[in-house]
Amino acid sequence: MARKRSSQKGRIALKGDRLTLRFAVRDGQRPDGCRECREFLPIGITQEQAERIRVERMQTINRLNNSLLVQPVMTVQSGGPGKTAFTLSVTRRGVSCTR
């Protein structure tokens, strides 16, 4: 089955007197799976320059969001050699599990 891929444009927003780039990054530690981020752009740039920076930065961010290196939402902690998540779960409940 193919992995889901996402692509986002990001958005340029004004915060105070500075332009900022707003976007979301995948985060397995959050319940919704993503984290909102804001990056301040250099002082004194034009809207056109900000758009160019947005396009370049969003290519990098989308590549990161779609990579396999992003931490998974669920992790299984190892209980030692030969232990699986199922046997650990059953053992904790006091049920005998034989192979």
PyRosetta script that sets phi, psi and omega in degrees:
from pyrosetta import init, pose_from_sequence

init()
pose = pose_from_sequence("MARKRSSQKGRIALKGDRLTLRFAVRDGQRPDGCRECREFLPIGITQEQAERIRVERMQTINRLNNSLLVQPVMTVQSGGPGKTAFTLSVTRRGVSCTR")
pose.set_psi(1, 137.3)
pose.set_omega(1, -178.3)
pose.set_phi(2, -73.2)
pose.set_psi(2, 146.1)
pose.set_omega(2, 176.9)
pose.set_phi(3, -74.4)
pose.set_psi(3, 152.0)
pose.set_omega(3, 174.6)
pose.set_phi(4, -75.4)
pose.set_psi(4, 135.7)
pose.set_omega(4, 176.0)
pose.set_phi(5, -118.3)
pose.set_psi(5, 143.7)
pose.set_omega(5, 178.6)
pose.set_phi(6, -124.9)
pose.set_psi(6, 154.4)
pose.set_omega(6, 176.1)
pose.set_phi(7, -141.1)
pose.set_psi(7, 132.9)
pose.set_omega(7, 179.1)
pose.set_phi(8, -130.0)
pose.set_psi(8, 154.8)
pose.set_omega(8, -178.6)
pose.set_phi(9, -92.0)
pose.set_psi(9, -24.2)
pose.set_omega(9, -172.4)
pose.set_phi(10, 72.8)
pose.set_psi(10, 175.1)
pose.set_omega(10, 178.4)
pose.set_phi(11, -150.1)
pose.set_psi(11, 147.9)
pose.set_omega(11, 178.0)
pose.set_phi(12, -98.1)
pose.set_psi(12, 128.1)
pose.set_omega(12, -178.7)
pose.set_phi(13, -130.7)
pose.set_psi(13, 154.5)
pose.set_omega(13, 177.7)
pose.set_phi(14, -97.4)
pose.set_psi(14, 124.2)
pose.set_omega(14, 176.2)
pose.set_phi(15, -122.1)
pose.set_psi(15, 110.2)
pose.set_omega(15, -173.7)
pose.set_phi(16, 68.1)
pose.set_psi(16, -119.0)
pose.set_omega(16, 178.2)
pose.set_phi(17, -112.2)
pose.set_psi(17, 13.9)
pose.set_omega(17, -178.3)
pose.set_phi(18, -118.5)
pose.set_psi(18, 145.8)
pose.set_omega(18, 173.8)
pose.set_phi(19, -81.1)
pose.set_psi(19, 140.8)
pose.set_omega(19, 178.0)
pose.set_phi(20, -129.9)
pose.set_psi(20, 155.8)
pose.set_omega(20, 175.0)
pose.set_phi(21, -107.3)
pose.set_psi(21, 124.4)
pose.set_omega(21, 179.9)
pose.set_phi(22, -112.0)
pose.set_psi(22, 137.1)
pose.set_omega(22, -178.5)
pose.set_phi(23, -160.7)
pose.set_psi(23, 172.2)
pose.set_omega(23, 178.3)
pose.set_phi(24, -115.9)
pose.set_psi(24, 141.9)
pose.set_omega(24, 177.2)
pose.set_phi(25, -121.3)
pose.set_psi(25, 138.8)
pose.set_omega(25, 178.2)
pose.set_phi(26, -65.3)
pose.set_psi(26, 137.5)
pose.set_omega(26, -178.6)
pose.set_phi(27, -145.4)
pose.set_psi(27, 109.4)
pose.set_omega(27, -177.7)
pose.set_phi(28, -67.8)
pose.set_psi(28, -14.5)
pose.set_omega(28, -178.9)
pose.set_phi(29, -83.0)
pose.set_psi(29, -14.9)
pose.set_omega(29, -178.6)
pose.set_phi(30, -92.2)
pose.set_psi(30, 147.2)
pose.set_omega(30, -179.4)
pose.set_phi(31, -61.9)
pose.set_psi(31, -36.5)
pose.set_omega(31, -179.1)
pose.set_phi(32, -88.1)
pose.set_psi(32, -6.1)
pose.set_omega(32, 174.6)
pose.set_phi(33, 88.0)
pose.set_psi(33, 0.8)
pose.set_omega(33, 178.1)
pose.set_phi(34, -145.9)
pose.set_psi(34, 161.1)
pose.set_omega(34, -177.5)
pose.set_phi(35, -128.2)
pose.set_psi(35, 131.1)
pose.set_omega(35, 178.0)
pose.set_phi(36, -78.8)
pose.set_psi(36, 135.3)
pose.set_omega(36, -179.4)
pose.set_phi(37, -128.0)
pose.set_psi(37, 155.7)
pose.set_omega(37, 176.5)
pose.set_phi(38, -136.1)
pose.set_psi(38, 131.8)
pose.set_omega(38, 174.9)
pose.set_phi(39, -121.6)
pose.set_psi(39, 131.5)
pose.set_omega(39, 176.4)
pose.set_phi(40, -78.0)
pose.set_psi(40, 135.8)
pose.set_omega(40, 176.6)
pose.set_phi(41, -89.5)
pose.set_psi(41, 160.8)
pose.set_omega(41, -178.2)
pose.set_phi(42, -57.0)
pose.set_psi(42, 149.3)
pose.set_omega(42, -179.7)
pose.set_phi(43, -70.0)
pose.set_psi(43, 138.8)
pose.set_omega(43, 172.7)
pose.set_phi(44, 82.8)
pose.set_psi(44, 14.1)
pose.set_omega(44, 178.5)
pose.set_phi(45, -87.6)
pose.set_psi(45, 157.6)
pose.set_omega(45, 179.1)
pose.set_phi(46, -86.0)
pose.set_psi(46, 170.4)
pose.set_omega(46, 178.2)
pose.set_phi(47, -62.8)
pose.set_psi(47, -38.5)
pose.set_omega(47, 179.1)
pose.set_phi(48, -64.2)
pose.set_psi(48, -42.6)
pose.set_omega(48, 177.3)
pose.set_phi(49, -64.4)
pose.set_psi(49, -39.3)
pose.set_omega(49, 178.2)
pose.set_phi(50, -63.2)
pose.set_psi(50, -39.1)
pose.set_omega(50, 178.0)
pose.set_phi(51, -63.3)
pose.set_psi(51, -42.1)
pose.set_omega(51, 178.8)
pose.set_phi(52, -62.9)
pose.set_psi(52, -43.3)
pose.set_omega(52, 177.9)
pose.set_phi(53, -62.8)
pose.set_psi(53, -41.4)
pose.set_omega(53, 180.0)
pose.set_phi(54, -59.9)
pose.set_psi(54, -47.1)
pose.set_omega(54, -178.6)
pose.set_phi(55, -60.9)
pose.set_psi(55, -47.5)
pose.set_omega(55, -179.4)
pose.set_phi(56, -64.3)
pose.set_psi(56, -44.9)
pose.set_omega(56, -177.6)
pose.set_phi(57, -67.4)
pose.set_psi(57, -38.0)
pose.set_omega(57, -178.7)
pose.set_phi(58, -69.8)
pose.set_psi(58, -28.6)
pose.set_omega(58, 174.4)
pose.set_phi(59, -61.5)
pose.set_psi(59, -44.4)
pose.set_omega(59, 178.8)
pose.set_phi(60, -64.9)
pose.set_psi(60, -44.1)
pose.set_omega(60, -177.9)
pose.set_phi(61, -66.3)
pose.set_psi(61, -41.9)
pose.set_omega(61, 178.3)
pose.set_phi(62, -65.0)
pose.set_psi(62, -37.5)
pose.set_omega(62, 177.2)
pose.set_phi(63, -63.7)
pose.set_psi(63, -41.3)
pose.set_omega(63, 177.6)
pose.set_phi(64, -65.1)
pose.set_psi(64, -45.2)
pose.set_omega(64, -178.9)
pose.set_phi(65, -63.3)
pose.set_psi(65, -29.9)
pose.set_omega(65, -176.9)
pose.set_phi(66, -98.0)
pose.set_psi(66, 2.8)
pose.set_omega(66, -178.3)
pose.set_phi(67, -80.4)
pose.set_psi(67, 161.0)
pose.set_omega(67, 177.3)
pose.set_phi(68, -79.5)
pose.set_psi(68, -8.2)
pose.set_omega(68, -177.4)
pose.set_phi(69, -81.8)
pose.set_psi(69, -7.7)
pose.set_omega(69, 178.4)
pose.set_phi(70, -66.9)
pose.set_psi(70, 134.3)
pose.set_omega(70, -176.1)
pose.set_phi(71, -62.3)
pose.set_psi(71, 132.8)
pose.set_omega(71, -179.6)
pose.set_phi(72, -67.6)
pose.set_psi(72, 158.7)
pose.set_omega(72, -179.5)
pose.set_phi(73, -69.3)
pose.set_psi(73, -40.5)
pose.set_omega(73, -179.4)
pose.set_phi(74, -112.0)
pose.set_psi(74, 137.8)
pose.set_omega(74, 175.0)
pose.set_phi(75, -126.2)
pose.set_psi(75, 149.8)
pose.set_omega(75, 176.7)
pose.set_phi(76, -112.1)
pose.set_psi(76, 122.4)
pose.set_omega(76, 178.3)
pose.set_phi(77, -86.4)
pose.set_psi(77, 136.1)
pose.set_omega(77, -177.6)
pose.set_phi(78, -74.3)
pose.set_psi(78, 136.7)
pose.set_omega(78, 178.7)
pose.set_phi(79, -100.9)
pose.set_psi(79, 10.8)
pose.set_omega(79, -179.2)
pose.set_phi(80, 121.2)
pose.set_psi(80, 175.1)
pose.set_omega(80, -178.1)
pose.set_phi(81, -64.4)
pose.set_psi(81, 134.4)
pose.set_omega(81, 177.3)
pose.set_phi(82, 82.1)
pose.set_psi(82, -2.4)
pose.set_omega(82, -179.2)
pose.set_phi(83, -94.5)
pose.set_psi(83, 138.5)
pose.set_omega(83, 174.6)
pose.set_phi(84, -117.0)
pose.set_psi(84, 169.9)
pose.set_omega(84, 179.5)
pose.set_phi(85, -60.2)
pose.set_psi(85, -37.4)
pose.set_omega(85, -179.0)
pose.set_phi(86, -65.8)
pose.set_psi(86, -48.0)
pose.set_omega(86, -178.0)
pose.set_phi(87, -66.9)
pose.set_psi(87, -34.4)
pose.set_omega(87, 177.0)
pose.set_phi(88, -65.9)
pose.set_psi(88, -41.4)
pose.set_omega(88, -179.9)
pose.set_phi(89, -64.0)
pose.set_psi(89, -44.5)
pose.set_omega(89, -178.9)
pose.set_phi(90, -66.9)
pose.set_psi(90, -41.1)
pose.set_omega(90, -179.4)
pose.set_phi(91, -62.8)
pose.set_psi(91, -40.7)
pose.set_omega(91, -179.9)
pose.set_phi(92, -64.8)
pose.set_psi(92, -27.8)
pose.set_omega(92, 179.7)
pose.set_phi(93, -85.1)
pose.set_psi(93, -3.1)
pose.set_omega(93, 177.2)
pose.set_phi(94, 81.8)
pose.set_psi(94, 20.6)
pose.set_omega(94, 179.0)
pose.set_phi(95, -98.6)
pose.set_psi(95, 139.1)
pose.set_omega(95, 179.5)
pose.set_phi(96, -76.9)
pose.set_psi(96, 134.7)
pose.set_omega(96, -179.5)
pose.set_phi(97, -128.1)
pose.set_psi(97, 113.5)
pose.set_omega(97, 179.7)
pose.set_phi(98, -112.3)
pose.set_psi(98, 153.7)
pose.set_omega(98, -179.7)
pose.set_phi(99, -105.0)
pose.dump_pdb("model.pdb")
